[in-house]
Amino acid sequence: MSIKVLYFASLRETLGYSHETLTLPGTIDTVAALRGHLAKRGGAWEALQEGRNVRAAINQEMVGPETVVRDRDEIAFFPPVTGG
Amino acid sequence: MSRVSVQEADFDMAAETAALSAGRGDVGAVATFLGLVRADKLSGEGSEVTAMTLEHYPGMTEKSLEAIIVEAESRWSLLGVRVIHRHGRLLPGERIVFVGVASAHRGDAFAACEFIMDYLKTRAPFWKKEDTPEGGRWVDARESDDSAASRWET
């Protein structure tokens, strides 16, 4: 499965990436599993570990950790929002 | 004209407010909110915020603001809504956000205007980074914003 991942704000700066395209093994099928998969890269990527204050959106809608990830999804990770 | 604008440019609050009731006789109330960049003192330091840069998630930002307006329309009887949010680099005193709501009676306009701002604060993907004499600093989300939004959940 191929997905696009976006990173915003402080998370984008910490990781040094704003976006990437990933091919995932079938076992990575939820937002929580994807976070764990990315956090295993180590170093700065541990910012995505479970328990860190990171929010997620799939196809531009906020989602929870158990939401299923599908082929060609656009998944975004970011810190809690601070607009207004 | 679209109800939602996410833009770098400034806006004309008087013109936006007037547009909410222009050419119609059914609007009895227009409530507006204007948000400005504040020159906050940094905690424990003498220096102040010199500028602010707002980042957002193009596409999702517009969708989330539209969804918040639709939610407001399902709760109150509204005759018009306008939301403008700026992004990019802004200086203290500059306008950041405008919310205008038109209705027949003031209760709906007041409540919907506050609701839209509370939801915007916790659901629209904007992030503020403050420029200070010591460098850039991302603004932390506030728990008070979460509690302000949650009071609308029934």
gemmi code that builds the backbone of each chain (N, CA, C; Angstrom):
import gemmi

chains = {
    "A": [
        ("MET", (0.849, -1.194, 0.000), (0.000, 0.000, 0.000), (0.882, 1.241, 0.000)),
        ("SER", (0.490, 2.211, -0.810), (1.284, 3.439, -0.933), (0.494, 4.627, -0.386)),
        ("ILE", (1.127, 5.395, 0.501), (0.451, 6.539, 1.108), (1.344, 7.765, 1.052)),
        ("LYS", (0.715, 8.927, 1.198), (1.465, 10.173, 1.309), (1.368, 10.642, 2.761)),
        ("VAL", (2.494, 11.033, 3.340), (2.495, 11.494, 4.727), (2.996, 12.934, 4.773)),
        ("LEU", (2.271, 13.777, 5.485), (2.642, 15.190, 5.635), (2.943, 15.479, 7.107)),
        ("TYR", (3.885, 16.403, 7.333), (4.229, 16.818, 8.704), (4.149, 18.338, 8.770)),
        ("PHE", (3.601, 18.859, 9.879), (3.430, 20.314, 9.992), (4.064, 20.884, 11.263)),
        ("ALA", (4.356, 22.184, 11.174), (4.751, 23.019, 12.316), (5.980, 22.458, 13.040)),
        ("SER", (5.926, 22.414, 14.391), (7.121, 21.997, 15.149), (7.536, 20.573, 14.783)),
        ("LEU", (6.578, 19.727, 14.451), (6.905, 18.346, 14.077), (7.691, 18.317, 12.758)),
        ("ARG", (7.282, 19.129, 11.804), (7.997, 19.245, 10.528), (9.446, 19.679, 10.762)),
        ("GLU", (9.634, 20.647, 11.666), (10.995, 21.134, 11.946), (11.828, 20.082, 12.676)),
        ("THR", (11.196, 19.384, 13.629), (11.912, 18.342, 14.378), (12.388, 17.231, 13.452)),
        ("LEU", (11.505, 16.810, 12.534), (11.818, 15.686, 11.654), (12.691, 16.093, 10.477)),
        ("GLY", (12.579, 17.367, 10.081), (13.316, 17.813, 8.896), (12.657, 17.388, 7.591)),
        ("TYR", (11.412, 16.964, 7.670), (10.647, 16.583, 6.473), (9.273, 17.251, 6.494)),
        ("SER", (8.793, 17.711, 5.329), (7.429, 18.226, 5.256), (6.482, 17.180, 4.664)),
        ("HIS", (7.038, 16.271, 3.860), (6.186, 15.216, 3.282), (7.058, 14.080, 2.750)),
        ("GLU", (6.437, 12.937, 2.591), (7.112, 11.797, 1.964), (6.048, 10.836, 1.442)),
        ("THR", (6.461, 10.006, 0.484), (5.577, 8.948, 0.000), (6.135, 7.639, 0.525)),
        ("LEU", (5.272, 6.821, 1.102), (5.702, 5.591, 1.763), (4.981, 4.390, 1.181)),
        ("THR", (5.708, 3.292, 1.065), (5.071, 2.007, 0.749), (5.068, 1.209, 2.045)),
        ("LEU", (3.855, 0.841, 2.487), (3.710, 0.196, 3.792), (3.438, -1.291, 3.651)),
        ("PRO", (3.994, -2.092, 4.575), (3.576, -3.499, 4.643), (2.123, -3.576, 5.117)),
        ("GLY", (1.414, -4.615, 4.742), (-0.017, -4.742, 5.064), (-0.317, -4.756, 6.555)),
        ("THR", (0.695, -5.061, 7.370), (0.467, -5.130, 8.817), (0.287, -3.750, 9.435)),
        ("ILE", (0.732, -2.707, 8.721), (0.583, -1.338, 9.234), (-0.732, -0.800, 8.680)),
        ("ASP", (-1.807, -0.951, 9.443), (-3.126, -0.655, 8.877), (-3.930, 0.375, 9.667)),
        ("THR", (-3.337, 0.945, 10.720), (-4.035, 2.011, 11.450), (-3.085, 3.186, 11.666)),
        ("VAL", (-3.668, 4.320, 12.082), (-2.870, 5.517, 12.378), (-1.857, 5.217, 13.484)),
        ("ALA", (-2.302, 4.510, 14.531), (-1.405, 4.191, 15.644), (-0.255, 3.305, 15.172)),
        ("ALA", (-0.568, 2.320, 14.316), (0.478, 1.421, 13.810), (1.471, 2.196, 12.932)),
        ("LEU", (0.956, 3.130, 12.143), (1.835, 3.934, 11.285), (2.770, 4.794, 12.147)),
        ("ARG", (2.235, 5.392, 13.211), (3.074, 6.191, 14.112), (4.189, 5.342, 14.700)),
        ("GLY", (3.827, 4.141, 15.150), (4.824, 3.239, 15.717), (5.887, 2.866, 14.696)),
        ("HIS", (5.438, 2.601, 13.464), (6.325, 2.238, 12.352), (7.340, 3.359, 12.085)),
        ("LEU", (6.844, 4.605, 12.065), (7.717, 5.761, 11.800), (8.651, 6.022, 12.990)),
        ("ALA", (8.121, 5.862, 14.218), (8.933, 6.129, 15.415), (10.126, 5.182, 15.501)),
        ("LYS", (9.988, 3.999, 14.903), (11.081, 3.008, 14.936), (12.302, 3.448, 14.126)),
        ("ARG", (12.145, 4.508, 13.320), (13.310, 5.030, 12.604), (14.335, 5.597, 13.593)),
        ("GLY", (13.856, 5.889, 14.812), (14.759, 6.368, 15.865), (15.092, 7.838, 15.739)),
        ("GLY", (15.907, 8.326, 16.661), (16.320, 9.740, 16.656), (15.111, 10.657, 16.745)),
        ("ALA", (15.067, 11.658, 15.873), (13.992, 12.652, 15.901), (12.621, 12.008, 15.724)),
        ("TRP", (12.578, 10.874, 15.017), (11.296, 10.224, 14.717), (10.589, 9.706, 15.956)),
        ("GLU", (11.331, 9.587, 17.063), (10.689, 9.158, 18.306), (9.640, 10.169, 18.778)),
        ("ALA", (9.656, 11.357, 18.167), (8.615, 12.363, 18.449), (7.220, 11.834, 18.103)),
        ("LEU", (7.156, 10.775, 17.278), (5.858, 10.207, 16.881), (5.428, 9.039, 17.766)),
        ("GLN", (6.266, 8.696, 18.747), (5.940, 7.574, 19.635), (4.580, 7.748, 20.298)),
        ("GLU", (3.975, 6.615, 20.628), (2.718, 6.615, 21.358), (2.894, 7.439, 22.643)),
        ("GLY", (1.895, 8.238, 22.976), (1.979, 9.036, 24.198), (2.447, 10.461, 23.940)),
        ("ARG", (3.156, 10.692, 22.814), (3.533, 12.063, 22.476), (2.292, 12.803, 21.971)),
        ("ASN", (2.277, 14.108, 22.200), (1.084, 14.886, 21.853), (1.069, 15.229, 20.360)),
        ("VAL", (0.684, 14.241, 19.557), (0.648, 14.400, 18.100), (-0.773, 14.105, 17.629)),
        ("ARG", (-1.293, 14.973, 16.757), (-2.626, 14.764, 16.189), (-2.472, 14.243, 14.763)),
        ("ALA", (-3.548, 13.622, 14.258), (-3.484, 13.055, 12.909), (-4.724, 13.418, 12.109)),
        ("ALA", (-4.540, 13.508, 10.796), (-5.667, 13.684, 9.873), (-5.475, 12.710, 8.724)),
        ("ILE", (-6.594, 12.154, 8.241), (-6.547, 11.343, 7.022), (-7.426, 12.038, 5.992)),
        ("ASN", (-6.844, 12.249, 4.820), (-7.547, 12.940, 3.735), (-8.206, 14.229, 4.244)),
        ("GLN", (-7.431, 14.955, 5.086), (-7.785, 16.294, 5.553), (-8.932, 16.331, 6.553)),
        ("GLU", (-9.156, 15.212, 7.264), (-10.103, 15.207, 8.379), (-9.404, 14.634, 9.600)),
        ("MET", (-9.606, 15.295, 10.765), (-9.012, 14.815, 12.015), (-9.502, 13.404, 12.301)),
        ("VAL", (-8.574, 12.547, 12.727), (-8.939, 11.162, 13.046), (-8.280, 10.721, 14.341)),
        ("GLY", (-8.791, 9.648, 14.903), (-8.225, 9.051, 16.108), (-7.222, 7.962, 15.743)),
        ("PRO", (-6.524, 7.413, 16.751), (-5.439, 6.463, 16.513), (-5.873, 5.143, 15.878)),
        ("GLU", (-7.121, 4.746, 16.096), (-7.545, 3.437, 15.573), (-8.121, 3.514, 14.157)),
        ("THR", (-8.118, 4.701, 13.570), (-8.651, 4.852, 12.212), (-7.801, 4.054, 11.220)),
        ("VAL", (-8.484, 3.381, 10.303), (-7.810, 2.510, 9.333), (-7.156, 3.348, 8.223)),
        ("VAL", (-5.940, 2.961, 7.875), (-5.199, 3.603, 6.789), (-5.391, 2.775, 5.522)),
        ("ARG", (-5.725, 3.470, 4.431), (-5.971, 2.769, 3.169), (-5.004, 3.237, 2.083)),
        ("ASP", (-4.881, 2.398, 1.061), (-4.012, 2.718, -0.073), (-4.359, 4.103, -0.634)),
        ("ARG", (-3.359, 4.902, -0.924), (-3.461, 6.242, -1.524), (-3.986, 7.309, -0.570)),
        ("ASP", (-4.113, 6.985, 0.703), (-4.528, 8.004, 1.679), (-3.458, 9.090, 1.823)),
        ("GLU", (-3.936, 10.295, 2.168), (-3.027, 11.387, 2.567), (-3.141, 11.495, 4.085)),
        ("ILE", (-2.046, 11.203, 4.776), (-2.060, 11.204, 6.237), (-1.158, 12.323, 6.736)),
        ("ALA", (-1.681, 13.132, 7.641), (-0.900, 14.248, 8.188), (-0.715, 14.066, 9.680)),
        ("PHE", (0.481, 14.386, 10.151), (0.768, 14.408, 11.587), (1.172, 15.823, 11.975)),
        ("PHE", (0.666, 16.294, 13.129), (0.969, 17.665, 13.551), (0.711, 17.829, 15.048)),
        ("PRO", (1.281, 18.890, 15.644), (1.009, 19.164, 17.061), (-0.402, 19.739, 17.213)),
        ("PRO", (-0.921, 19.809, 18.458), (-2.226, 20.450, 18.675), (-2.240, 21.844, 18.035)),
        ("VAL", (-3.398, 22.219, 17.484), (-3.469, 23.451, 16.691), (-3.506, 24.692, 17.595)),
        ("THR", (-3.027, 25.808, 17.052), (-2.932, 27.052, 17.843), (-3.330, 28.282, 17.024)),
        ("GLY", (-4.368, 28.141, 16.191), (-4.807, 29.293, 15.394), (-5.708, 30.231, 16.177)),
        ("GLY", (-6.306, 31.141, 15.430), (-7.268, 32.070, 16.023), (-6.630, 33.334, 16.574)),
    ],
    "B": [
        ("MET", (-19.824, 34.988, -3.156), (-18.492, 34.957, -2.528), (-18.434, 33.808, -1.527)),
        ("SER", (-17.274, 33.192, -1.464), (-17.072, 32.091, -0.527), (-17.227, 32.573, 0.916)),
        ("ARG", (-17.652, 31.684, 1.782), (-17.838, 32.048, 3.199), (-16.539, 31.980, 3.971)),
        ("VAL", (-15.564, 31.245, 3.402), (-14.304, 31.024, 4.099), (-13.158, 31.553, 3.251)),
        ("SER", (-12.278, 32.355, 3.852), (-11.055, 32.786, 3.166), (-9.864, 32.545, 4.072)),
        ("VAL", (-8.840, 31.899, 3.525), (-7.568, 31.726, 4.225), (-6.542, 32.413, 3.352)),
        ("GLN", (-5.982, 33.487, 3.845), (-5.207, 34.369, 2.970), (-4.077, 35.057, 3.722)),
        ("GLU", (-3.054, 35.497, 2.963), (-1.971, 36.286, 3.577), (-2.391, 37.739, 3.735)),
        ("ALA", (-3.229, 38.206, 2.827), (-3.589, 39.631, 2.796), (-4.468, 40.031, 3.980)),
        ("ASP", (-4.404, 41.297, 4.330), (-5.286, 41.872, 5.344), (-6.722, 41.923, 4.788)),
        ("PHE", (-7.680, 42.232, 5.652), (-9.080, 42.332, 5.215), (-9.689, 43.604, 5.786)),
        ("ASP", (-10.823, 43.988, 5.206), (-11.530, 45.203, 5.613), (-12.733, 44.783, 6.467)),
        ("MET", (-12.594, 44.919, 7.785), (-13.637, 44.431, 8.692), (-14.975, 45.133, 8.458)),
        ("ALA", (-14.928, 46.434, 8.214), (-16.178, 47.192, 8.011), (-16.907, 46.701, 6.763)),
        ("ALA", (-16.152, 46.467, 5.688), (-16.771, 46.002, 4.441), (-17.324, 44.587, 4.615)),
        ("GLU", (-16.573, 43.738, 5.313), (-17.032, 42.357, 5.533), (-18.292, 42.335, 6.396)),
        ("THR", (-18.337, 43.200, 7.396), (-19.502, 43.262, 8.275), (-20.727, 43.771, 7.517)),
        ("ALA", (-20.518, 44.815, 6.708), (-21.625, 45.389, 5.930), (-22.189, 44.369, 4.948)),
        ("ALA", (-21.286, 43.543, 4.369), (-21.715, 42.576, 3.349), (-22.672, 41.532, 3.923)),
        ("LEU", (-22.603, 41.310, 5.233), (-23.450, 40.280, 5.846), (-24.939, 40.655, 5.848)),
        ("SER", (-25.225, 41.951, 5.706), (-26.642, 42.338, 5.693), (-27.018, 43.164, 4.466)),
        ("ALA", (-26.052, 43.353, 3.559), (-26.296, 44.223, 2.398), (-27.446, 43.715, 1.535)),
        ("GLY", (-28.368, 44.602, 1.202), (-29.450, 44.293, 0.269), (-30.504, 43.357, 0.806)),
        ("ARG", (-30.570, 43.173, 2.128), (-31.611, 42.290, 2.664), (-32.226, 42.900, 3.919)),
        ("GLY", (-33.488, 42.606, 4.126), (-34.204, 43.198, 5.250), (-34.505, 42.234, 6.372)),
        ("ASP", (-34.061, 40.981, 6.212), (-34.392, 39.971, 7.229), (-33.342, 39.861, 8.336)),
        ("VAL", (-32.183, 40.503, 8.149), (-31.116, 40.423, 9.154), (-31.380, 41.445, 10.254)),
        ("GLY", (-31.537, 40.963, 11.480), (-31.771, 41.878, 12.593), (-30.566, 42.012, 13.499)),
        ("ALA", (-29.555, 41.145, 13.290), (-28.384, 41.149, 14.173), (-27.157, 40.664, 13.419)),
        ("VAL", (-26.050, 41.361, 13.612), (-24.758, 40.888, 13.102), (-23.780, 40.924, 14.271)),
        ("ALA", (-23.222, 39.756, 14.618), (-22.186, 39.698, 15.664), (-20.860, 39.433, 14.984)),
        ("THR", (-19.829, 40.167, 15.406), (-18.508, 39.975, 14.793), (-17.450, 39.770, 15.857)),
        ("PHE", (-16.394, 39.048, 15.467), (-15.214, 38.892, 16.322), (-13.991, 39.220, 15.493)),
        ("LEU", (-13.073, 39.976, 16.072), (-11.808, 40.295, 15.408), (-10.673, 39.869, 16.333)),
        ("GLY", (-9.771, 39.033, 15.818), (-8.598, 38.605, 16.584), (-7.361, 39.326, 16.079)),
        ("LEU", (-6.513, 39.779, 17.020), (-5.308, 40.547, 16.685), (-4.057, 39.885, 17.252)),
        ("VAL", (-2.908, 40.171, 16.649), (-1.629, 39.687, 17.195), (-1.293, 40.515, 18.425)),
        ("ARG", (-1.045, 39.830, 19.545), (-0.702, 40.495, 20.794), (0.809, 40.470, 20.997)),
        ("ALA", (1.359, 41.569, 21.519), (2.794, 41.615, 21.826), (2.999, 41.115, 23.246)),
        ("ASP", (2.854, 39.801, 23.437), (2.979, 39.231, 24.783), (4.393, 39.358, 25.322)),
        ("LYS", (4.466, 39.572, 26.621), (5.753, 39.437, 27.315), (6.032, 37.944, 27.427)),
        ("LEU", (7.290, 37.570, 27.222), (7.662, 36.175, 27.402), (7.817, 35.906, 28.892)),
        ("SER", (7.387, 34.729, 29.314), (7.401, 34.437, 30.753), (8.835, 34.455, 31.292)),
        ("GLY", (9.016, 35.191, 32.370), (10.315, 35.238, 33.034), (11.386, 36.019, 32.291)),
        ("GLU", (11.018, 36.664, 31.184), (12.002, 37.422, 30.424), (11.445, 38.811, 30.154)),
        ("GLY", (12.316, 39.733, 29.854), (11.863, 41.090, 29.606), (11.428, 41.317, 28.179)),
        ("SER", (11.752, 40.372, 27.286), (11.532, 40.625, 25.862), (10.094, 40.326, 25.446)),
        ("GLU", (9.714, 40.890, 24.319), (8.356, 40.729, 23.812), (8.378, 40.020, 22.468)),
        ("VAL", (7.213, 39.484, 22.100), (7.050, 38.902, 20.775), (7.156, 40.031, 19.748)),
        ("THR", (8.055, 39.855, 18.771), (8.258, 40.917, 17.779), (7.461, 40.667, 16.504)),
        ("ALA", (7.110, 39.403, 16.246), (6.290, 39.047, 15.089), (5.809, 37.617, 15.279)),
        ("MET", (4.928, 37.190, 14.402), (4.366, 35.857, 14.509), (4.201, 35.309, 13.096)),
        ("THR", (4.496, 34.017, 12.929), (4.268, 33.406, 11.617), (3.242, 32.296, 11.781)),
        ("LEU", (2.194, 32.351, 10.975), (1.135, 31.340, 11.027), (1.288, 30.371, 9.870)),
        ("GLU", (1.443, 29.095, 10.244), (1.493, 28.024, 9.242), (0.122, 27.356, 9.223)),
        ("HIS", (-0.277, 26.819, 8.073), (-1.542, 26.069, 8.042), (-1.431, 24.917, 7.066)),
        ("TYR", (-2.479, 24.127, 6.988), (-2.526, 22.928, 6.147), (-3.490, 23.241, 5.002)),
        ("PRO", (-2.961, 23.744, 3.885), (-3.841, 24.164, 2.783), (-4.776, 23.034, 2.368)),
        ("GLY", (-6.012, 23.357, 2.169), (-7.007, 22.337, 1.811), (-7.779, 21.915, 3.047)),
        ("MET", (-7.071, 21.343, 4.028), (-7.759, 20.936, 5.256), (-8.260, 22.156, 6.018)),
        ("THR", (-7.508, 23.236, 5.993), (-7.917, 24.440, 6.717), (-9.283, 24.915, 6.243)),
        ("GLU", (-9.428, 25.071, 4.942), (-10.688, 25.556, 4.378), (-11.825, 24.576, 4.679)),
        ("LYS", (-11.537, 23.267, 4.509), (-12.568, 22.247, 4.766), (-13.023, 22.275, 6.219)),
        ("SER", (-12.068, 22.409, 7.147), (-12.435, 22.364, 8.571), (-13.241, 23.604, 8.954)),
        ("LEU", (-12.892, 24.765, 8.393), (-13.660, 25.981, 8.702), (-15.081, 25.875, 8.145)),
        ("GLU", (-15.194, 25.339, 6.939), (-16.533, 25.153, 6.347), (-17.356, 24.187, 7.203)),
        ("ALA", (-16.722, 23.118, 7.696), (-17.435, 22.136, 8.536), (-17.896, 22.777, 9.848)),
        ("ILE", (-17.088, 23.677, 10.396), (-17.466, 24.370, 11.641), (-18.680, 25.272, 11.387)),
        ("ILE", (-18.707, 25.939, 10.242), (-19.847, 26.800, 9.899), (-21.119, 25.959, 9.728)),
        ("VAL", (-20.988, 24.826, 9.049), (-22.145, 23.941, 8.853), (-22.684, 23.467, 10.206)),
        ("GLU", (-21.767, 23.144, 11.119), (-22.165, 22.730, 12.471), (-22.903, 23.873, 13.187)),
        ("ALA", (-22.397, 25.106, 13.043), (-23.053, 26.264, 13.673), (-24.463, 26.449, 13.098)),
        ("GLU", (-24.590, 26.255, 11.785), (-25.899, 26.432, 11.141), (-26.910, 25.376, 11.581)),
        ("SER", (-26.383, 24.216, 12.017), (-27.303, 23.172, 12.477), (-27.782, 23.475, 13.904)),
        ("ARG", (-27.058, 24.337, 14.627), (-27.409, 24.627, 16.022), (-28.226, 25.909, 16.184)),
        ("TRP", (-27.975, 26.893, 15.315), (-28.667, 28.177, 15.441), (-29.269, 28.580, 14.106)),
        ("SER", (-30.199, 29.510, 14.159), (-30.858, 29.994, 12.950), (-30.042, 31.176, 12.407)),
        ("LEU", (-29.246, 30.907, 11.362), (-28.310, 31.915, 10.859), (-28.676, 32.342, 9.440)),
        ("LEU", (-28.402, 33.605, 9.136), (-28.709, 34.131, 7.806), (-27.451, 34.400, 6.978)),
        ("GLY", (-26.285, 34.344, 7.610), (-25.035, 34.530, 6.873), (-23.852, 34.358, 7.805)),
        ("VAL", (-22.765, 33.794, 7.281), (-21.546, 33.609, 8.073), (-20.342, 33.930, 7.192)),
        ("ARG", (-19.345, 34.582, 7.776), (-18.101, 34.863, 7.058), (-16.937, 34.615, 8.007)),
        ("VAL", (-15.977, 33.815, 7.563), (-14.770, 33.552, 8.352), (-13.547, 33.861, 7.487)),
        ("ILE", (-12.651, 34.694, 8.003), (-11.392, 35.003, 7.317), (-10.257, 34.726, 8.302)),
        ("HIS", (-9.256, 33.963, 7.887), (-8.091, 33.718, 8.750), (-6.840, 33.971, 7.926)),
        ("ARG", (-5.957, 34.770, 8.476), (-4.712, 35.058, 7.755), (-3.619, 34.053, 8.109)),
        ("HIS", (-2.633, 33.910, 7.215), (-1.442, 33.115, 7.518), (-0.226, 33.906, 7.046)),
        ("GLY", (0.959, 33.359, 7.317), (2.189, 34.071, 6.975), (2.681, 34.888, 8.159)),
        ("ARG", (3.529, 35.894, 7.884), (4.164, 36.646, 8.964), (3.317, 37.873, 9.322)),
        ("LEU", (3.017, 38.027, 10.621), (2.171, 39.120, 11.104), (2.850, 39.823, 12.271)),
        ("LEU", (2.606, 41.118, 12.376), (3.220, 41.925, 13.434), (2.198, 42.215, 14.535)),
        ("PRO", (2.667, 42.521, 15.760), (1.735, 42.873, 16.833), (0.781, 43.981, 16.386)),
        ("GLY", (-0.502, 43.816, 16.719), (-1.510, 44.795, 16.326), (-2.205, 44.450, 15.018)),
        ("GLU", (-1.614, 43.535, 14.230), (-2.249, 43.185, 12.954), (-3.437, 42.252, 13.180)),
        ("ARG", (-4.397, 42.345, 12.257), (-5.569, 41.466, 12.295), (-5.178, 40.042, 11.882)),
        ("ILE", (-5.662, 39.039, 12.624), (-5.425, 37.624, 12.260), (-6.697, 36.976, 11.754)),
        ("VAL", (-7.805, 37.164, 12.505), (-9.009, 36.379, 12.215), (-10.261, 37.251, 12.356)),
        ("PHE", (-11.211, 36.993, 11.470), (-12.509, 37.663, 11.520), (-13.607, 36.617, 11.435)),
        ("VAL", (-14.579, 36.729, 12.336), (-15.787, 35.901, 12.244), (-16.981, 36.848, 12.294)),
        ("GLY", (-17.860, 36.767, 11.323), (-19.079, 37.567, 11.303), (-20.281, 36.657, 11.102)),
        ("VAL", (-21.306, 36.876, 11.910), (-22.506, 36.034, 11.841), (-23.747, 36.923, 11.801)),
        ("ALA", (-24.621, 36.672, 10.840), (-25.882, 37.408, 10.722), (-27.046, 36.494, 11.072)),
        ("SER", (-28.019, 37.060, 11.793), (-29.220, 36.298, 12.141), (-30.380, 37.275, 12.322)),
        ("ALA", (-31.567, 36.734, 12.561), (-32.725, 37.603, 12.756), (-32.667, 38.268, 14.136)),
        ("HIS", (-32.229, 37.489, 15.136), (-32.189, 37.989, 16.515), (-30.792, 37.808, 17.112)),
        ("ARG", (-30.436, 38.632, 18.101), (-29.059, 38.676, 18.570), (-28.560, 37.389, 19.212)),
        ("GLY", (-29.458, 36.654, 19.873), (-29.024, 35.444, 20.583), (-28.299, 34.458, 19.673)),
        ("ASP", (-28.865, 34.198, 18.505), (-28.247, 33.256, 17.568), (-26.899, 33.770, 17.075)),
        ("ALA", (-26.822, 35.066, 16.755), (-25.574, 35.629, 16.219), (-24.463, 35.603, 17.270)),
        ("PHE", (-24.788, 36.035, 18.504), (-23.786, 36.021, 19.582), (-23.254, 34.604, 19.805)),
        ("ALA", (-24.172, 33.656, 19.996), (-23.771, 32.285, 20.340), (-22.968, 31.652, 19.209)),
        ("ALA", (-23.445, 31.793, 17.974), (-22.767, 31.147, 16.847), (-21.371, 31.739, 16.632)),
        ("CYS", (-21.231, 33.050, 16.844), (-19.929, 33.697, 16.664), (-18.919, 33.126, 17.668)),
        ("GLU", (-19.347, 32.974, 18.911), (-18.453, 32.437, 19.944), (-18.141, 30.960, 19.694)),
        ("PHE", (-19.154, 30.221, 19.295), (-18.977, 28.801, 18.965), (-17.957, 28.614, 17.845)),
        ("ILE", (-18.091, 29.388, 16.788), (-17.181, 29.258, 15.642), (-15.739, 29.539, 16.078)),
        ("MET", (-15.537, 30.576, 16.902), (-14.173, 30.867, 17.369), (-13.641, 29.746, 18.263)),
        ("ASP", (-14.474, 29.246, 19.169), (-14.024, 28.173, 20.064), (-13.645, 26.920, 19.270)),
        ("TYR", (-14.434, 26.571, 18.267), (-14.130, 25.380, 17.477), (-12.922, 25.619, 16.578)),
        ("LEU", (-12.837, 26.818, 16.022), (-11.680, 27.166, 15.179), (-10.376, 26.970, 15.954)),
        ("LYS", (-10.387, 27.386, 17.222), (-9.179, 27.318, 18.058), (-8.688, 25.898, 18.281)),
        ("THR", (-9.593, 24.922, 18.239), (-9.194, 23.542, 18.545), (-9.262, 22.613, 17.335)),
        ("ARG", (-9.879, 23.049, 16.238), (-10.078, 22.131, 15.104), (-9.486, 22.574, 13.786)),
        ("ALA", (-9.214, 23.862, 13.617), (-8.675, 24.319, 12.331), (-7.143, 24.217, 12.379)),
        ("PRO", (-6.543, 23.605, 11.355), (-5.099, 23.332, 11.405), (-4.221, 24.558, 11.103)),
        ("PHE", (-4.112, 25.412, 12.127), (-3.187, 26.551, 12.103), (-2.203, 26.375, 13.254)),
        ("TRP", (-0.983, 26.838, 13.031), (0.033, 26.800, 14.107), (0.780, 28.123, 14.113)),
        ("LYS", (0.938, 28.681, 15.325), (1.621, 29.973, 15.478), (3.055, 29.762, 15.941)),
        ("LYS", (3.961, 30.477, 15.294), (5.357, 30.508, 15.751), (5.713, 31.961, 16.049)),
        ("GLU", (6.137, 32.217, 17.282), (6.476, 33.582, 17.680), (7.945, 33.868, 17.403)),
        ("ASP", (8.205, 35.039, 16.828), (9.584, 35.522, 16.705), (9.877, 36.313, 17.968)),
        ("THR", (10.975, 36.012, 18.616), (11.384, 36.763, 19.794), (12.843, 37.154, 19.592)),
        ("PRO", (13.344, 38.065, 20.392), (14.766, 38.431, 20.249), (15.679, 37.207, 20.423)),
        ("GLU", (15.167, 36.155, 21.080), (15.978, 34.951, 21.306), (15.762, 33.895, 20.220)),
        ("GLY", (14.932, 34.186, 19.228), (14.681, 33.223, 18.153), (13.223, 32.811, 18.082)),
        ("GLY", (12.919, 31.848, 17.173), (11.534, 31.413, 16.967), (11.088, 30.444, 18.044)),
        ("ARG", (9.804, 30.483, 18.368), (9.259, 29.597, 19.399), (7.826, 29.238, 19.038)),
        ("TRP", (7.541, 27.932, 18.887), (6.179, 27.482, 18.571), (5.291, 27.689, 19.794)),
        ("VAL", (4.106, 28.206, 19.561), (3.149, 28.440, 20.649), (2.526, 27.100, 21.059)),
        ("ASP", (2.457, 26.844, 22.360), (1.815, 25.626, 22.864), (0.301, 25.788, 22.866)),
        ("ALA", (-0.395, 24.692, 22.586), (-1.860, 24.712, 22.688), (-2.246, 24.906, 24.150)),
        ("ARG", (-3.372, 25.578, 24.367), (-3.831, 25.851, 25.739), (-4.972, 24.934, 26.117)),
        ("GLU", (-4.926, 24.459, 27.354), (-6.039, 23.636, 27.842), (-7.333, 24.446, 27.909)),
        ("SER", (-7.193, 25.774, 28.168), (-8.398, 26.606, 28.263), (-9.147, 26.649, 26.933)),
        ("ASP", (-8.408, 26.476, 25.804), (-9.082, 26.428, 24.501), (-9.892, 25.142, 24.354)),
        ("ASP", (-9.327, 24.026, 24.858), (-10.058, 22.757, 24.807), (-11.325, 22.838, 25.644)),
        ("SER", (-11.222, 23.456, 26.844), (-12.407, 23.512, 27.699), (-13.433, 24.482, 27.130)),
        ("ALA", (-12.958, 25.554, 26.448), (-13.902, 26.486, 25.821), (-14.684, 25.771, 24.713)),
        ("ALA", (-14.013, 24.894, 23.962), (-14.699, 24.173, 22.893), (-15.622, 23.102, 23.461)),
        ("SER", (-15.192, 22.450, 24.552), (-15.963, 21.304, 25.045), (-17.275, 21.740, 25.707)),
        ("ARG", (-17.378, 23.020, 26.107), (-18.636, 23.425, 26.753), (-19.809, 23.426, 25.766)),
        ("TRP", (-19.499, 23.367, 24.444), (-20.581, 23.313, 23.435), (-21.052, 21.896, 23.183)),
        ("GLU", (-20.345, 20.919, 23.771), (-20.735, 19.522, 23.557), (-21.811, 19.147, 24.561)),
        ("THR", (-22.921, 18.689, 24.036), (-24.031, 18.362, 24.934), (-24.385, 16.885, 24.848)),
    ],
}
model = gemmi.Model(1)
for chain_id, residues in chains.items():
    chain = gemmi.Chain(chain_id)
    for i, (resn, *xyz) in enumerate(residues, 1):
        res = gemmi.Residue()
        res.name, res.seqid = resn, gemmi.SeqId(i, " ")
        for name, pos in zip(("N", "CA", "C"), xyz):
            atom = gemmi.Atom()
            atom.name, atom.element = name, gemmi.Element(name[0])
            atom.pos, atom.b_iso = gemmi.Position(*pos), 0.0
            res.add_atom(atom)
        chain.add_residue(res)
    model.add_chain(chain)
structure = gemmi.Structure()
structure.add_model(model)
structure.setup_entities()
